[in-house]
Amino acid sequence: MFRVTDPSYQPVRLPLAPTVYWDQAPSQAYRAVGLLSITVADGTPREQINAEIVKKAQDVGCDVLVSTTARKAARADGFRLVHDDGGSGHERPTVENERPQKTFELVCGKWSAPSSGGI
């Protein structure tokens, strides 16, 4: 599921897959435009989760995806976060005989243009 957090953003499919940051924050500046979440069965391999989230992100035009873990690490290192309103990897209640599920939420961002530093 994709939720736009920047009202000026218009989702457009991109031809290239976004860069995903699960465990560390990107060094390049980006603008957060939305939150992308995916729910999978507990124990789903990281490669499968990554493939599914990348496809969804590409469909809505994300240049970069940043997990909550990476955002928290950035805060601890003194970086300014672009978002602070999501969780990553929380479990939802299960019904009897249902396999537990896990939801991952990542910030969808657009790379910021480098500053011209000019006049």
C-alpha positions as CSV (number, residue, x, y, z in Angstrom):
1,M,0.0,0.0,0.0
2,F,1.2,3.5,-0.8
3,R,0.2,6.6,1.1
4,V,1.2,10.0,-0.2
5,T,2.6,12.3,2.5
6,D,3.6,15.2,0.2
7,P,0.4,16.6,-1.4
8,S,2.5,18.0,-4.3
9,Y,3.7,14.6,-5.3
10,Q,2.1,12.8,-8.3
11,P,3.0,9.1,-8.5
12,V,4.5,8.1,-11.9
13,R,6.0,4.7,-12.7
14,L,9.8,4.8,-13.1
15,P,11.8,2.6,-15.5
16,L,14.5,2.0,-12.9
17,A,14.3,0.3,-9.6
18,P,14.8,2.4,-6.5
19,T,17.7,2.1,-4.2
20,V,16.7,0.5,-0.9
21,Y,18.2,1.4,2.5
22,W,17.3,-1.3,5.1
23,D,20.0,-0.8,7.7
24,Q,21.7,2.6,7.0
25,A,20.6,6.0,5.8
26,P,21.5,7.3,2.4
27,S,24.3,9.9,2.3
28,Q,22.6,11.8,-0.5
29,A,19.7,14.2,0.4
30,Y,16.2,13.1,-0.6
31,R,12.6,14.4,-0.2
32,A,10.1,12.1,1.4
33,V,6.9,11.9,-0.7
34,G,5.1,8.9,0.8
35,L,5.1,5.7,2.9
36,L,5.1,2.3,1.2
37,S,4.1,-0.7,3.2
38,I,4.1,-4.4,2.5
39,T,2.7,-7.3,4.6
40,V,4.3,-10.7,4.3
41,A,4.2,-14.0,6.1
42,D,6.6,-14.1,9.0
43,G,9.8,-15.8,7.9
44,T,9.5,-14.6,4.3
45,P,13.1,-14.4,2.9
46,R,14.6,-10.9,2.8
47,E,15.2,-11.2,-1.0
48,Q,11.5,-11.8,-1.6
49,I,10.4,-8.9,0.6
50,N,12.9,-6.7,-1.2
51,A,11.7,-7.8,-4.7
52,E,8.1,-7.1,-3.8
53,I,8.7,-3.7,-2.2
54,V,11.0,-2.6,-5.0
55,K,8.3,-3.4,-7.6
56,K,5.7,-1.5,-5.7
57,A,8.1,1.5,-5.2
58,Q,8.9,1.5,-8.9
59,D,5.2,1.6,-9.8
60,V,4.7,4.8,-7.7
61,G,7.9,6.5,-8.7
62,C,10.2,6.2,-5.7
63,D,13.9,6.9,-6.3
64,V,14.8,5.7,-2.8
65,L,13.3,3.6,0.0
66,V,14.5,4.1,3.5
67,S,13.4,1.8,6.4
68,T,12.6,2.9,9.9
69,T,15.8,1.1,11.1
70,A,17.9,3.3,8.8
71,R,16.0,6.4,9.8
72,K,16.6,5.6,13.5
73,A,20.3,5.0,12.8
74,A,20.5,8.4,11.0
75,R,18.9,10.1,14.0
76,A,21.5,8.5,16.4
77,D,24.3,9.7,14.1
78,G,22.9,13.3,14.1
79,F,21.3,13.3,10.7
80,R,18.0,15.1,10.2
81,L,15.2,12.7,9.3
82,V,12.7,13.5,6.6
83,H,9.9,11.5,8.3
84,D,9.2,10.2,11.7
85,D,5.7,8.7,11.5
86,G,6.1,5.0,10.7
87,G,7.1,1.7,12.0
88,S,8.8,-1.1,10.3
89,G,8.4,-4.8,11.0
90,H,5.5,-4.8,13.4
91,E,3.4,-7.9,13.7
92,R,-0.4,-7.8,13.3
93,P,-2.6,-10.0,15.5
94,T,-3.3,-13.4,14.1
95,V,-6.3,-15.6,13.9
96,E,-6.1,-19.3,15.1
97,N,-4.4,-21.4,12.4
98,E,-3.2,-18.4,10.5
99,R,0.5,-17.9,9.8
100,P,1.8,-14.8,11.6
101,Q,2.4,-11.8,9.3
102,K,4.8,-8.9,9.4
103,T,4.4,-5.5,8.0
104,F,7.3,-3.4,6.7
105,E,6.9,0.4,6.1
106,L,9.5,2.4,4.3
107,V,9.7,6.0,3.3
108,C,9.4,6.6,-0.4
109,G,11.7,9.4,-1.5
110,K,12.8,11.4,-4.5
111,W,16.5,12.3,-4.7
112,S,17.0,16.0,-4.0
113,A,18.8,18.0,-6.7
114,P,22.3,19.1,-5.7
115,S,22.6,22.7,-4.7
116,S,24.0,24.9,-7.4
117,G,25.7,27.0,-4.7
118,G,25.4,30.0,-6.9
119,I,24.0,33.4,-6.9
